[in-house]
Amino acid sequence: MPTVREVTFHVLRRLGVTAIVGNPGSTEEAFLADFPSDFQYILALHESCVVGIAEGLSQGLRAPVVVNVHTNAGLGNAMGNIITAALGKTPLIVTAGQQTRAMLLGEPFLANTDAEALPKPWVKWSYEPRRAKDVPAAFMRAYAMAVQPPAGPVFLSLPMDDWDQPMDDALVFRTVSRRQAPDPERLAMFAELIGQSTSPVLVYGGDAARCGAWEEGVALAERLGAPVWLAPLPERVPFPQDHPLYAGVLPPAIAPLGAALAGHDLVLVVGAPVFRYYPFVPGDCLPDGARLLQITDDPAEAARAVVGDSLLGDAKLVLAALATHVASRPARVSIPSRPSSPAQAAPVVPGGPAPESAADENAAIPAMTAQQVFAAMSETVPDDYVIAFEAPSFMAAFSQSPMGRMARPDSYYMTASGGLGWAMPAGVGHALAERRTGRNRPVVVIIGDGSFQYAVQSIWTAVQHRLHVIFVVLKNGCYGILKSFAAQMGLSGVPGLDIPGIDIAALGKGYGADGRRCETADQVRDRFAAALAAGGVTVIEAVIDATAG
Ligand SMILES: Cc1ncc(C[n+]2csc(CCOP(=O)(O)OP(=O)(O)O)c2C)c(N)n1
């Protein structure tokens, strides 16, 4: 008779889920024993890295990935990036070991007490199989829960004594759909309203990228001749930012967002919350008299929209259907200009004063600005590359640089939750996906020196797998964005905003990467070009002027 372990791997194999990203403990080793050679185990050195790598890999493959972390404390360490995966709608099957069933009642060392409660509310389903022989079917159900819309992480707690139990190789393999079609009547109503509008505007969000609706999104925009904004705080870019109809990124606050849509009588939001606001700036959600229509794959997202009417459905299917339903019309002349101010592109309270420099060790050197760093990188970056971005003070500067204008699908990725410690491991996961799919695009991670510290161990995994990842660390020696916030909110005397004395290049070297410190734009240009040509993993510490954020 086969064991629970053998049947479980058999089910995962049938599902095509053959990548497991993990960090093991004694409660996980029984699962990993006799690890099948057609599966890949990717070791990461901290659970935040485990989940971030799994999410990047899943995004790059458009397929679920298994996460395996240690019981209890391991799952706790993983939670930050599980939250990010939940908000990013990424299908991860998160697993953690559990103590032996026979001892659980007495809560032995490493027992995951109330394991199913621990990752809630950030997983779609959380389950500890009631019997050992339910484990393979639990994986099947976990898969179905993770991939069906809205996709997201699920959790299984797996007792360590289950794996060697014998069981029938009962067939638990099933298939489920990953898209849902819209209600035809409501779709027709939406199409009619769009047809009746005199000045429609489109707002595209992450769902459109996740479901591969790049071409459909362009087609609808061109058919309507309508400008396209990205929803606030975009974790993906679903529309070409060099397209003449591209209008910019909506600001994440009520009044400025409403103002940005002025002049339109209909707002069609495709694949985004309505809306993901950040600072509280009261005002009108929409321009006077404007109507909002939302397309989303998530009933909860439809329910919590602050304004408008919703239609459930897959963004790609809805966009394609709408394009056939609505009449073609010429582009309106007043397409808003490309974003030129941080208010349009940055997720921050705009206009805050620049932070003070804390990088005393650089005082004698006229430091670069982030803009100069991006300009230098833009000279050699290839057209087709993947970016994972986590430099909070420099989102606007990046989006205004030549390399920050994303013109190809599936190229730009950012934390969907605002949690730091995501871009580095996610970039590593994307590099794994680039290799697995044969696309082999280089991955560039642009990250602040504060953000760099949260999942720095992911460099090691990239080095061990000989991936091609370039980490460009913008070193201003402080939590610049938090200084800006403090000033904006009129707060003084906030402690803990300077982080001097960190040798970033040495940290890169410590994990086996090529670590380099650059103090001029010429050095960045040369180092970045060399890193692109050489392949492998490079950490470029770009010392920037903290007063020029
Ligand atoms: C997990 C997590 N912890 C803390 C924060 C709060 N936070 C937001 S921005 C920031 C500072 C980022 O510093 P850095 O990356 O150096 O950016 P910059 O100085 O360029 O603004 C912190 C600590 C967060 N977003 N996520």
The ligand as an SDF file (V2000), in Angstrom:
LIG
                    3D

 26 27  0  0  0  0  0  0  0  0999 V2000
    6.9530   45.0230    7.3430 C   0  0  0  0  0  0  0  0  0  0  0  0
    6.9310   46.5090    7.4420 C   0  0  0  0  0  0  0  0  0  0  0  0
    7.4660   47.1060    8.5330 N   0  0  0  0  0  0  0  0  0  0  0  0
    7.4600   48.4610    8.6240 C   0  0  0  0  0  0  0  0  0  0  0  0
    6.8980   49.2330    7.6460 C   0  0  0  0  0  0  0  0  0  0  0  0
    6.8110   50.7370    7.7960 C   0  0  0  0  0  0  0  0  0  0  0  0
    7.6640   51.4250    6.8260 N   0  0  0  0  0  0  0  0  0  0  0  0
    7.1490   51.9620    5.6860 C   0  0  0  0  0  0  0  0  0  0  0  0
    8.2760   52.7270    4.7750 S   0  0  0  0  0  0  0  0  0  0  0  0
    9.5070   52.3860    5.8770 C   0  0  0  0  0  0  0  0  0  0  0  0
   10.9100   52.8560    5.6540 C   0  0  0  0  0  0  0  0  0  0  0  0
   11.5090   52.3780    4.3680 C   0  0  0  0  0  0  0  0  0  0  0  0
   12.8260   52.8100    4.3110 O   0  0  0  0  0  0  0  0  0  0  0  0
   13.6310   52.7640    2.9740 P   0  0  0  0  0  0  0  0  0  0  0  0
   13.4160   51.4740    2.2930 O   0  0  0  0  0  0  0  0  0  0  0  0
   15.0440   53.1070    3.2460 O   0  0  0  0  0  0  0  0  0  0  0  0
   12.9190   53.8520    2.1010 O   0  0  0  0  0  0  0  0  0  0  0  0
   13.2090   55.4340    1.9050 P   0  0  0  0  0  0  0  0  0  0  0  0
   14.2560   55.8650    2.8820 O   0  0  0  0  0  0  0  0  0  0  0  0
   13.6960   55.5310    0.5260 O   0  0  0  0  0  0  0  0  0  0  0  0
   11.9190   56.1310    2.0860 O   0  0  0  0  0  0  0  0  0  0  0  0
    9.0160   51.6600    6.9600 C   0  0  0  0  0  0  0  0  0  0  0  0
    9.8540   51.1830    8.0820 C   0  0  0  0  0  0  0  0  0  0  0  0
    6.3180   48.5520    6.5380 C   0  0  0  0  0  0  0  0  0  0  0  0
    5.7350   49.2020    5.5290 N   0  0  0  0  0  0  0  0  0  0  0  0
    6.3750   47.1910    6.4570 N   0  0  0  0  0  0  0  0  0  0  0  0
  1  2  1  0
  2  3  1  0
  2 26  2  0
  3  4  2  0
  4  5  1  0
  5  6  1  0
  5 24  2  0
  6  7  1  0
  7  8  2  0
  7 22  1  0
  8  9  1  0
  9 10  1  0
 10 11  1  0
 10 22  2  0
 11 12  1  0
 12 13  1  0
 13 14  1  0
 14 15  2  0
 14 16  1  0
 14 17  1  0
 17 18  1  0
 18 19  2  0
 18 20  1  0
 18 21  1  0
 22 23  1  0
 24 25  1  0
 24 26  1  0
M  CHG  1   7   1
M  END
$$$$
